[in-house]
Amino acid sequence: MFFLKKKSIPLNELFSDNFVDIHSHLLPGIDDGAKDLNDTINLISKMYSYGIKNFITTPHVLGDVYPNSTQIIKEKLLEVKEALIENDFKDVTFRAAAEYMLDEQFALRLKNKDILTLKDNYVLVEMSYFNAPYNLYELLFDIQLKGYKPVLAHPERYIFYHNDFENFYKLKKAGCVFQLNLLSLTEQYGKGVKKTAEKLLKENMYDFVGSDTHHKNHLSLLKSIGKPSIKKSISHLIDNNKRFLI
């Protein structure tokens, strides 16, 4: 008996020409993403081969671990943009925002309006994988009071919410929009994360999508999402991301 293999599609059929990856770690040497400028260009080159040509990269801003200032991020951005020109990536758009940990330092940045947005008032935020901040809903309220819209990165990865799905509805009601990690549709982060991502997709709770690329292993694994079923399930999110084009 012969078994047909599940049909796969190349990633440049999954991503439209005007898709914008709104979550990645491609600035060199400032967080747990690209190690140096050469690594940055190699990662962008690989993503380009997948059909991804528009980037808003989002380095971590995380306490004393990754204390990236707005100035540091902008300096690294300029460095990368110059390297892209030198490497003849003429049709790549490359901008930078940040992925802000919801902590005390973020609250101070918010107070001073020292925030790099994805575009307009959209700000990418994350929580600890161990537990939500005790003042989570106060922070979400303050973000919106300052005129920003919180985009919660990879909600499916917060395992402490997996056994009580109502928490996701509560976050949405509190004004969060959700960003799916593409690799959450694989078992990169575990079966529980994959299952939760699929349920959130089914419930139509995601608003945007991002690769959250850190290194070449992520990009190797990304090829496994090239499936017609996945294309169908996330096509509306890929379309939603177009709003971040310049």
Sequence and secondary structure as in RCSB ss.txt:
>XXXX:A:sequence
MFFLKKKSIPLNELFSDNFVDIHSHLLPGIDDGAKDLNDTINLISKMYSYGIKNFITTPHVLGDVYPNSTQIIKE
KLLEVKEALIENDFKDVTFRAAAEYMLDEQFALRLKNKDILTLKDNYVLVEMSYFNAPYNLYELLFDIQLKGYKP
VLAHPERYIFYHNDFENFYKLKKAGCVFQLNLLSLTEQYGKGVKKTAEKLLKENMYDFVGSDTHHKNHLSLLKSI
GKPSIKKSISHLIDNNKRFLI
>XXXX:A:secstr
          HHHHS TT EE  B  STTSSSS  SHHHHHHHHHHHHHTT  EEEE  EEBTTTB   HHHHHH
HHHHHHHHHHHTT TT EEEE  EEESSHHHHHHHHTT    SBTTEEEEE  SS   TTHHHHHHHHHHTT EE
EEE GGG GGGTT THHHHHHHHTT EEEEEGGGGTTTT HHHHHHHHHHHHTT   EEE  B SHHHHHHHGGG
  HHHHHHHHHHHHHGGGG  
